[in-house]
Amino acid sequence: MFEYGNITRIVDILLANNTFTGGVWGVVMVILIWAISFFSLKNYDSSRAFAYASTITAITSSIFFAMGLISSWVLALMIFFGALSVVYLFTTKSQR
């Protein structure tokens, strides 16, 4: 159980939020990071923005997993989408 009386770092705040919401906070943060990354990279074409956002999210998900904010299936899913988007980017780049 998380000690609620000793919140002194940003990691403690994130872990407390994740505990209060029953583990949903980390997943919502991953989805928000992907959406913010994707829409901020929309000045590129959609496939490149999708690949960059998925790669950023895969890296961030590994950090969140190390912090204990997300479970292993979320990490595996984000790494899968990150790798899939990079493969898609390279295959569409070769067709141009």
C-alpha positions as protocol buffer text, in pm:
chain_id: "A"
residue {
  index: 1
  type: MET
  ca { x: 0 y: 0 z: 0 }
}
residue {
  index: 2
  type: PHE
  ca { x: 116 y: 349 z: -73 }
}
residue {
  index: 3
  type: GLU
  ca { x: 205 y: 575 z: 220 }
}
residue {
  index: 4
  type: TYR
  ca { x: -15 y: 881 z: 166 }
}
residue {
  index: 5
  type: GLY
  ca { x: 146 y: 1096 z: 435 }
}
residue {
  index: 6
  type: ASN
  ca { x: 489 y: 1110 z: 272 }
}
residue {
  index: 7
  type: ILE
  ca { x: 431 y: 1274 z: -66 }
}
residue {
  index: 8
  type: THR
  ca { x: 748 y: 1473 z: -129 }
}
residue {
  index: 9
  type: ARG
  ca { x: 839 y: 1397 z: -492 }
}
residue {
  index: 10
  type: ILE
  ca { x: 658 y: 1404 z: -825 }
}
residue {
  index: 11
  type: VAL
  ca { x: 680 y: 1024 z: -841 }
}
residue {
  index: 12
  type: ASP
  ca { x: 493 y: 1004 z: -511 }
}
residue {
  index: 13
  type: ILE
  ca { x: 218 y: 1226 z: -651 }
}
residue {
  index: 14
  type: LEU
  ca { x: 186 y: 1009 z: -961 }
}
residue {
  index: 15
  type: LEU
  ca { x: 180 y: 689 z: -755 }
}
residue {
  index: 16
  type: ALA
  ca { x: -82 y: 836 z: -520 }
}
residue {
  index: 17
  type: ASN
  ca { x: -302 y: 936 z: -816 }
}
residue {
  index: 18
  type: ASN
  ca { x: -260 y: 590 z: -963 }
}
residue {
  index: 19
  type: THR
  ca { x: -359 y: 433 z: -631 }
}
residue {
  index: 20
  type: PHE
  ca { x: -660 y: 661 z: -587 }
}
residue {
  index: 21
  type: THR
  ca { x: -792 y: 580 z: -935 }
}
residue {
  index: 22
  type: GLY
  ca { x: -731 y: 208 z: -914 }
}
residue {
  index: 23
  type: GLY
  ca { x: -451 y: 197 z: -1171 }
}
residue {
  index: 24
  type: VAL
  ca { x: -628 y: 396 z: -1441 }
}
residue {
  index: 25
  type: TRP
  ca { x: -416 y: 710 z: -1403 }
}
residue {
  index: 26
  type: GLY
  ca { x: -108 y: 561 z: -1570 }
}
residue {
  index: 27
  type: VAL
  ca { x: -305 y: 433 z: -1868 }
}
residue {
  index: 28
  type: VAL
  ca { x: -479 y: 768 z: -1913 }
}
residue {
  index: 29
  type: MET
  ca { x: -142 y: 946 z: -1898 }
}
residue {
  index: 30
  type: VAL
  ca { x: -4 y: 718 z: -2171 }
}
residue {
  index: 31
  type: ILE
  ca { x: -306 y: 788 z: -2393 }
}
residue {
  index: 32
  type: LEU
  ca { x: -277 y: 1163 z: -2332 }
}
residue {
  index: 33
  type: ILE
  ca { x: 95 y: 1162 z: -2409 }
}
residue {
  index: 34
  type: TRP
  ca { x: 25 y: 984 z: -2737 }
}
residue {
  index: 35
  type: ALA
  ca { x: -255 y: 1227 z: -2831 }
}
residue {
  index: 36
  type: ILE
  ca { x: -55 y: 1538 z: -2743 }
}
residue {
  index: 37
  type: SER
  ca { x: 248 y: 1406 z: -2932 }
}
residue {
  index: 38
  type: PHE
  ca { x: 41 y: 1312 z: -3236 }
}
residue {
  index: 39
  type: PHE
  ca { x: -141 y: 1643 z: -3263 }
}
residue {
  index: 40
  type: SER
  ca { x: 170 y: 1847 z: -3197 }
}
residue {
  index: 41
  type: LEU
  ca { x: 349 y: 1661 z: -3478 }
}
residue {
  index: 42
  type: LYS
  ca { x: 66 y: 1707 z: -3729 }
}
residue {
  index: 43
  type: ASN
  ca { x: 274 y: 1954 z: -3930 }
}
residue {
  index: 44
  type: TYR
  ca { x: 430 y: 1634 z: -4074 }
}
residue {
  index: 45
  type: ASP
  ca { x: 221 y: 1386 z: -4271 }
}
residue {
  index: 46
  type: SER
  ca { x: -4 y: 1155 z: -4070 }
}
residue {
  index: 47
  type: SER
  ca { x: 207 y: 840 z: -4099 }
}
residue {
  index: 48
  type: ARG
  ca { x: 518 y: 1018 z: -3975 }
}
residue {
  index: 49
  type: ALA
  ca { x: 327 y: 1188 z: -3691 }
}
residue {
  index: 50
  type: PHE
  ca { x: 177 y: 851 z: -3592 }
}
residue {
  index: 51
  type: ALA
  ca { x: 520 y: 684 z: -3592 }
}
residue {
  index: 52
  type: TYR
  ca { x: 686 y: 958 z: -3390 }
}
residue {
  index: 53
  type: ALA
  ca { x: 401 y: 974 z: -3138 }
}
residue {
  index: 54
  type: SER
  ca { x: 400 y: 597 z: -3097 }
}
residue {
  index: 55
  type: THR
  ca { x: 776 y: 588 z: -3046 }
}
residue {
  index: 56
  type: ILE
  ca { x: 760 y: 867 z: -2787 }
}
residue {
  index: 57
  type: THR
  ca { x: 478 y: 683 z: -2611 }
}
residue {
  index: 58
  type: ALA
  ca { x: 668 y: 352 z: -2613 }
}
residue {
  index: 59
  type: ILE
  ca { x: 968 y: 519 z: -2447 }
}
residue {
  index: 60
  type: THR
  ca { x: 746 y: 696 z: -2195 }
}
residue {
  index: 61
  type: SER
  ca { x: 559 y: 373 z: -2122 }
}
residue {
  index: 62
  type: SER
  ca { x: 882 y: 197 z: -2033 }
}
residue {
  index: 63
  type: ILE
  ca { x: 959 y: 476 z: -1784 }
}
residue {
  index: 64
  type: PHE
  ca { x: 606 y: 452 z: -1642 }
}
residue {
  index: 65
  type: PHE
  ca { x: 644 y: 74 z: -1611 }
}
residue {
  index: 66
  type: ALA
  ca { x: 969 y: 117 z: -1420 }
}
residue {
  index: 67
  type: MET
  ca { x: 791 y: 360 z: -1187 }
}
residue {
  index: 68
  type: GLY
  ca { x: 506 y: 114 z: -1135 }
}
residue {
  index: 69
  type: LEU
  ca { x: 234 y: 328 z: -1296 }
}
residue {
  index: 70
  type: ILE
  ca { x: 130 y: 83 z: -1569 }
}
residue {
  index: 71
  type: SER
  ca { x: 118 y: -292 z: -1597 }
}
residue {
  index: 72
  type: SER
  ca { x: 321 y: -508 z: -1830 }
}
residue {
  index: 73
  type: TRP
  ca { x: 40 y: -558 z: -2085 }
}
residue {
  index: 74
  type: VAL
  ca { x: 16 y: -180 z: -2143 }
}
residue {
  index: 75
  type: LEU
  ca { x: 393 y: -164 z: -2190 }
}
residue {
  index: 76
  type: ALA
  ca { x: 385 y: -456 z: -2434 }
}
residue {
  index: 77
  type: LEU
  ca { x: 101 y: -297 z: -2629 }
}
residue {
  index: 78
  type: MET
  ca { x: 279 y: 38 z: -2657 }
}
residue {
  index: 79
  type: ILE
  ca { x: 607 y: -124 z: -2765 }
}
residue {
  index: 80
  type: PHE
  ca { x: 413 y: -327 z: -3023 }
}
residue {
  index: 81
  type: PHE
  ca { x: 243 y: -14 z: -3162 }
}
residue {
  index: 82
  type: GLY
  ca { x: 574 y: 174 z: -3159 }
}
residue {
  index: 83
  type: ALA
  ca { x: 749 y: -99 z: -3355 }
}
residue {
  index: 84
  type: LEU
  ca { x: 452 y: -142 z: -3590 }
}
residue {
  index: 85
  type: SER
  ca { x: 441 y: 229 z: -3666 }
}
residue {
  index: 86
  type: VAL
  ca { x: 813 y: 244 z: -3742 }
}
residue {
  index: 87
  type: VAL
  ca { x: 781 y: -54 z: -3977 }
}
residue {
  index: 88
  type: TYR
  ca { x: 481 y: 113 z: -4143 }
}
residue {
  index: 89
  type: LEU
  ca { x: 678 y: 435 z: -4179 }
}
residue {
  index: 90
  type: PHE
  ca { x: 969 y: 259 z: -4348 }
}
residue {
  index: 91
  type: THR
  ca { x: 742 y: 64 z: -4585 }
}
residue {
  index: 92
  type: THR
  ca { x: 552 y: 375 z: -4693 }
}
residue {
  index: 93
  type: LYS
  ca { x: 879 y: 567 z: -4729 }
}
residue {
  index: 94
  type: SER
  ca { x: 1014 y: 305 z: -4971 }
}
residue {
  index: 95
  type: GLN
  ca { x: 698 y: 332 z: -5184 }
}
residue {
  index: 96
  type: ARG
  ca { x: 739 y: 706 z: -5237 }
}
